[in-house]
Amino acid sequence: MAGAERQSRGALPFASAGAALFAFALLYFLYAYLVRFGTSVPGTVFPAVLVNVLLFSLFALHHSLLARARMKARVQRITGSTLERSVYTWIASLLFLLVCWAWQPVPGALYTLSGLAALPGYGLQGLGIVLTVLSSARLDPLDLAGLRPILLQRSGGDPRPMTLETGGFYRLVRHPLYLGWVLFVFGAPQMTMTRLVFACVSTAYLAIAIPLEERSLVHAFGSRYREYQDRVRWKMVPGLY
């Protein structure tokens, strides 16, 4: 009993630190993409691209495996149901930080826009950020960061059932968070090859991951999600995918 009490007391600091790490990882990504990845450097293309693909594959492997229901159940047997999401957040945030920190510069630039010509790109990036923030808010950011289960447990509330979000931007595409990502990473007015490789590799992963994610959603929601798929045709990018 004493061990269980100590674990319960330690759960909130652990989850809070994980949520802070999650927020820091997102901020560091913004810094890396907007500042570090924006510098055109000399060098050789192939080794840098290979290292970057391997880096993101490491993150993607974890992100896909631990998001599956079977793996979630295994983690819950070790950590308990309230800490499972926080453990996922910790690992994902650390790996994402590693990807952004170790991302290798790729020489060259695809294009560079300045002045008025750059405004549409900045507009797309701003729209991507707004889309991400508003879509995340509909999903409960505290749950995404792994804090909500702990807070509910401490307050004596019942665990919230998994809900299917279909309002707001979810009427436009089934994965508006991913659309926000695409707009941000491809909207850069100064498209260095470092940014382009990051944008292409990360978006390719999202495109591959969506069918796997939707298989889990069909398992969770059944005919409701299939009806949603019929109603909202596009997965990530309207008119394209």
Steps between C-alpha positions, in 0.01 A plus 500: 500500500782739589663438162175577322463823700854609413434421133179706512682796658775482241263476204411870483862630507595238240208593272554874555867469406399300192252769398768768545741294292230464231456879486878553495538252213245692293673832574839354415359370171382852414846638579673225301277532195483879492863572592740206468339336196481835322873524439635379167828313548764343276559126512391165358133414460484122531648434847292777658175381341568139603568597862186715508278225362637255759445754777139561411440128447604441863243754618235368262551139611434588861215734411322231299565201726407655836189660353350160416239357738693177564817684600301744714356204691849361560629832629195536726577166663836646605415863577128493573236657280546853637870522413493329160443822306765685701761230427415530132537879522839472671643264239351683201623839625854375565521336159360809326757715677770262382374523141497881501836530679686242287339590165780536249525811279449425131683730255313726262160666477196433285386864496524821699218756505525842660293815538140480381567168327566342840167605654291207365751258651486669839122499469496124440724443799282719719191315383672173580568613856141623548362176358720296733409700811124500434490132404707401805265696726208286384692186603594622853869604514534370857403155381745519209775597747417211735372710791124449481486138631707598806288806574180296473640235732602755763163675485309174524342548158418216267726438199367679194378276221679531168307745283487541124561862398325596176439874538701808409784432258423129531223572251766602247744210536508203734843597636520881520801486733693339218373759252629771735838327501510486118414868466770599748790290373430559129403865534850628579586786259868406525499131413847372574571138418526431874141619543381323187637163610342543843167599346498211252613230745262605779201539265572164337489342845163662574358375170617147578380514862145619428363165372643326809354766728161480331500122537520553877225764483271263311570238766414751775193668345376246244232621262515855639850546366416335168211743460739784582742374233217500247393850603849657504682366197848648542742364758759777524513738200172605328493396137822300528497241779 
